[in-house]
Amino acid sequence: MGVIYDDLKGKHVLITGGAGGIGGGVTPAFARQGSRVTILDKDAASAHALLEKCRAEGGDVHFYQVDLTETEHLVAVLQRVQQELGTVNVLINNAGYDPRYNLVEMSETQWDDLFKLNVRHYFITCRELIPGMIKAGGGSIIMTTSHQFWIAFPNLTAYNATKAAIIGMVRSLAREVGQHFIRVNALAPGWVMTERQLREMVTPEIQAKLFNEQQILPMYLTPEDLAPSYLFLASDASKPITRQTLVVDAGFAMA
Ligand SMILES: NC(=O)c1ccc[n+]([C@@H]2O[C@H](COP(=O)([O-])OP(=O)(O)OC[C@H]3O[C@@H](n4cnc5c(N)ncnc54)[C@H](O)[C@@H]3O)[C@@H](O)[C@H]2O)c1
């Protein structure tokens, strides 16, 4: 058990894509703080497995199944969550996808689909949940972007455009809602060894290059390594911090 932030106890934290990957490390971390955690995800099997694990430790964790790209359903779910579980105090927009495309071969549908998940649902959750935060006298919004914004590998042009959009959104939205004591920050993970990354992208050669040439710290980043930074940005420990991007990538990007 790491640091306990007393103010996170009883806070309602909503995380998109909270059932797996980085979310699979962040959800239990908030549950262990005594927060009420709501996961929005399309993967019911992973969510139920995580729910069971968190509840066995006494966690107050809830799951709503939704495809975050289906706006009408997402809006209805966000209204239900607030009615059933109360105002959301901490919003973590996290679900995202990083397909590789050669830009000249990419279709408009592929471009639009990527923006629907990586950007549009961030906007919808903010639009629907900020009024409740205003009434509650404040809140913390954390938007997951990526250190790729600085590294900018080829074939990730569209993905990087979505992640740049999030940094832009954070910078303006923080000004828009700061008067209500709502803080808005971005968190830029490095290459996190999630199940999907290990399955689809990472080879022993890539890992060796990561350690020996790319990261300053020769360590594998795990979802559990990311969780403390989300806790910090959610808690009053970061009370004066807004409009920032925290890069958590073992020193890879020259951010
Ligand atoms: N893993 C990395 O190395 C890395 C690096 C930098 C940034 N990021 C960012 O971190 C965030 C999380 O990435 P991850 O690696 O944990 O991804 P992941 O694919 O491992 O997990 C994503 C979660 O979101 C859910 N999800 C995906 N699409 C959804 C949809 N349409 N509707 C509902 N739920 C959906 C999945 O079911 C899963 O639980 C993303 O925004 C990603 O761009 C990841």
PDBQT file of the ligand as one rigid body, heavy atoms in Angstrom, charges set to zero:
ROOT
HETATM    1  N1  LIG A 301      -0.363   1.488 -23.038  1.00  0.00    +0.000 N 
HETATM    2  C1  LIG A 301       0.462   2.435 -23.439  1.00  0.00    +0.000 C 
HETATM    3  O1  LIG A 301       1.641   2.189 -23.696  1.00  0.00    +0.000 OA
HETATM    4  C2  LIG A 301      -0.019   3.863 -23.566  1.00  0.00    +0.000 A 
HETATM    5  C3  LIG A 301       0.929   4.863 -23.802  1.00  0.00    +0.000 A 
HETATM    6  C4  LIG A 301       0.522   6.178 -23.894  1.00  0.00    +0.000 A 
HETATM    7  C5  LIG A 301      -0.815   6.494 -23.779  1.00  0.00    +0.000 A 
HETATM    8  N2  LIG A 301      -1.721   5.513 -23.576  1.00  0.00    +0.000 N 
HETATM    9  C6  LIG A 301      -3.126   5.907 -23.470  1.00  0.00    +0.000 C 
HETATM   10  O2  LIG A 301      -3.659   5.393 -22.280  1.00  0.00    +0.000 OA
HETATM   11  C7  LIG A 301      -5.058   5.144 -22.447  1.00  0.00    +0.000 C 
HETATM   12  C8  LIG A 301      -5.364   3.720 -22.046  1.00  0.00    +0.000 C 
HETATM   13  O3  LIG A 301      -4.635   2.866 -22.922  1.00  0.00    +0.000 OA
HETATM   14  P1  LIG A 301      -4.393   1.316 -22.592  1.00  0.00    +0.000 P 
HETATM   15  O4  LIG A 301      -3.059   1.002 -23.141  1.00  0.00    +0.000 OA
HETATM   16  O5  LIG A 301      -4.704   1.044 -21.182  1.00  0.00    +0.000 OA
HETATM   17  O6  LIG A 301      -5.497   0.658 -23.549  1.00  0.00    +0.000 OA
HETATM   18  P2  LIG A 301      -6.114  -0.830 -23.484  1.00  0.00    +0.000 P 
HETATM   19  O7  LIG A 301      -6.561  -1.139 -24.865  1.00  0.00    +0.000 OA
HETATM   20  O8  LIG A 301      -5.162  -1.767 -22.836  1.00  0.00    +0.000 OA
HETATM   21  O9  LIG A 301      -7.377  -0.653 -22.518  1.00  0.00    +0.000 OA
HETATM   22  C9  LIG A 301      -8.364   0.246 -22.890  1.00  0.00    +0.000 C 
HETATM   23  C10 LIG A 301      -9.636   0.015 -22.083  1.00  0.00    +0.000 C 
HETATM   24  O10 LIG A 301     -10.637   0.809 -22.710  1.00  0.00    +0.000 OA
HETATM   25  C11 LIG A 301     -11.732  -0.007 -23.090  1.00  0.00    +0.000 C 
HETATM   26  N3  LIG A 301     -12.299   0.479 -24.353  1.00  0.00    +0.000 N 
HETATM   27  C12 LIG A 301     -11.661   0.569 -25.548  1.00  0.00    +0.000 A 
HETATM   28  N4  LIG A 301     -12.513   1.040 -26.476  1.00  0.00    +0.000 NA
HETATM   29  C13 LIG A 301     -13.701   1.251 -25.862  1.00  0.00    +0.000 A 
HETATM   30  C14 LIG A 301     -14.979   1.721 -26.294  1.00  0.00    +0.000 A 
HETATM   31  N5  LIG A 301     -15.207   2.064 -27.568  1.00  0.00    +0.000 N 
HETATM   32  N6  LIG A 301     -15.965   1.808 -25.399  1.00  0.00    +0.000 NA
HETATM   33  C15 LIG A 301     -15.769   1.428 -24.105  1.00  0.00    +0.000 A 
HETATM   34  N7  LIG A 301     -14.591   0.968 -23.633  1.00  0.00    +0.000 NA
HETATM   35  C16 LIG A 301     -13.566   0.885 -24.503  1.00  0.00    +0.000 A 
HETATM   36  C17 LIG A 301     -11.162  -1.411 -23.258  1.00  0.00    +0.000 C 
HETATM   37  O11 LIG A 301     -12.171  -2.418 -23.114  1.00  0.00    +0.000 OA
HETATM   38  C18 LIG A 301     -10.120  -1.444 -22.138  1.00  0.00    +0.000 C 
HETATM   39  O12 LIG A 301     -10.695  -1.821 -20.911  1.00  0.00    +0.000 OA
HETATM   40  C19 LIG A 301      -5.369   5.460 -23.907  1.00  0.00    +0.000 C 
HETATM   41  O13 LIG A 301      -5.902   6.761 -24.002  1.00  0.00    +0.000 OA
HETATM   42  C20 LIG A 301      -4.014   5.373 -24.576  1.00  0.00    +0.000 C 
HETATM   43  O14 LIG A 301      -3.944   6.148 -25.757  1.00  0.00    +0.000 OA
HETATM   44  C21 LIG A 301      -1.364   4.208 -23.471  1.00  0.00    +0.000 A 
ENDROOT
TORSDOF 0
